């Protein structure tokens, strides 16, 4: 199993620029910065496919869903426009949303240090996340803070890494706010949250073992 901190890969040239932007050290036009965040994800796709091809399960922190939710929470940005740059990324088998009350998040000592860490804006972001849950082509346990990509199975002949993963199952369309029974409650202890996510991911890996790799939002 391998962990990918997909909130931002800060070691690349694009990542360094975005890190400076998030730390409020530089300014980037909103459309441009959204495309840069998407490019930062696409930079990692060859490595993702390589790891999946080696039979490694990937645990990814955030992913495209975070980028779409944050940009579409800004004025004059549609959800559909924000999704387009990430169309075709490797599709997760399971997306898990760790729900935390905004008041609790805002009370954390590090909250507010980076751009977008403003409670009013975070409320708009949460609404966008709830809208994203209506996509029944993805397997949500509420929505993405962490998502799990299972390993690709060996296949005879040349490997085609774009054909090794797809969603475990479809869930009914969720309205915003989502049904609490579909959430992982992140206000519980770390051990309790860990155990529930472990169970979800193990079940998903087993059930998705024979399914091909899908492409996100296609």
N, C-alpha and C positions, 0 to 999 in steps of 0.2 A: 504494500500500500504506500502511496506517495501523496504528500500534501502540497497543493499549489496555492500560494497566497495571491489569488487572482484579483484582489482589490486593486493592486497596482504592482507591476513588476518594475521596480525603480532602478534596476541596474542597467537597462538599455538607454540609448540616447533619448528615445521618446519618453521613457520612464523618468529620466532625470528632469526633463522639461515639465512633465506633469507633477512630479514631486514638488518642484519649485512653485508651480501654480497652486497646488493644494496648501502649501505652507504660506501662501499669500506673499511670496517673494517676487512673483511676476504675474502679469495679466495676459490672458489669451481670450480671444473672441469666443462666445459660447458655442457657435456651430463648429468652429475649428477645434475647440478642446474636446467636444464630443467625438469627433472623428479621430482625434489623437488617442483617446481612451480606447476606442475600438481597435485602432492600429496596434496599440499595446497588447491587446488580447490576441490579435492575429499573429503577432510576433512569436507567440508561444505555441501556436497550433502544431508546427512540425515536432516540437518536443512532446506535446500531448499525444500525438499519434505514435511517436516512437515508444513512449512509455506503455501505451495501451497495447502496442504490438508485442511488447515484451511480457505481457500478462500482468501488468501492474495496474491495480485499481487506483484511480485518482480521486482525492478529496479536494474539492476546489472551493476556496473562500470567495463568495460572491460570484462574479462572472458577468455576462452581458446584462443580466437582469438589473443589477445595481446601476450600471451606466445608463440604461434606458429610464429607470425610475428617477434618477437624479436630474438628468437633462430635461425630461418631459415635465418635471415639476416646475421648471422655469417658465416664464411667460412666453407665449407664442410658440411653444414646441409641442407637436403632436406625438402621441405614443408611436404611431406608425412610422413617422419620419425617423424617430430615434432608434427604432428597431432595425432599419434597413442596413446600416453598416455591418451589423453582426449576423446577418442572414448567411447561413452556411457554416457557421462555427460547429464544432462537434457538439452533438446534442446529448444532454445528460439523461441518465435513466431515472434519476430522482432529484427533486429540488426541495430543500427543507428551509422553511422560514423560521428563524428564531425570534419569536415575538417578545418584545420587551416594551413596557410602558415608556412613553417619551419622557415622563417625569423622572423615571429611574435612570434612563440613559443620560439625561441632562445633568443628573446629580453626580455622575462619574467625574473624577478629578481631571481627566484628560479631555473631557468634552469641551468643544469650543476652540481648541487649538488650531484646527484646520478649517479651511473653507467648507462651507455647507453645514457646519456643525452649529446650526441655529435652530432653535426649537420650532419656530413658525414654519421654516422651510422644511424641516424634517417631517412635519405633519403633512405637507403637500407630497413629499416623497412617499410616505406611508400610503397615502391614497393611491398613488400610481402603482405601488407594489400590489395593492389589492386589485386594481384593474388588470394587472398582468396575470393574476390568478385565474381569470376567466378563460385562459388559453388551455383548452382541453387536449391539445396535442402534446402537452407536457405532464409529467407525473409529479404533482405537487403534494407535499405534506405542508400545507399552507403555502409557503413561498421561499425564494432563494436567499439564504445567507450562506449556506454550505450546500454543495451538490456533489453527487457521487457518480463517477464514471467507472464502470466496471471494465476489466481487462478484455481485450479482443481475443477470440479463440483462434488457435492456429488453423490455417486453411491450406489444403493442398494447392500447389502451384504458387504463382506470384501473389503476394499480399496486396490487397487494396485497402489501406487503412481507413478510407472514407466509408467503408461498408461494414463496420464492426460494432456499432452501438445504436440502440434505439430505446425509446421510452418503454418502461415496464408496463404501464397500463394507462388508460385514460380515466380521468375522474370527472364527475359532473361539473358543469360550469359553476364557478363560485362567484358570488356577488360581493361587492365591497360594502361593509367590512366582511371578512371571511367568517365562516362557521368556526367557532372556538374549538369544536371537536376535531377540526383538521389542523390544529396548530400544535407545534412544540412550544411549550411554555418556558421561555428562557429565564424567567425569574426564579426558577427552582435552583437547587444546588447543581454545581458542575457535574457531580457524579450522576445525578438523576437525568440531566440532559444528555450526558455522554451515553448512558445506557440506552435511552430511547433511540438516539441517532444510530448507535451500533446495531440495534435490532432492525431498524428501518433499512440500513445500508446492506446488512447481511442478507435480508430477505430479497432485496432488490437485485443484488449481485447474482443470487441463485436463480431467481426467476427470469433474469434477462440474459442468461448465459448463452442462449441460442439465437439471440436477436442481433441483426446487423447494426453497425454504426449509422446513426441518423445525422441529419443536418438541421441545425436550429432554425426554426421559423420558415421551413420549406415544406 
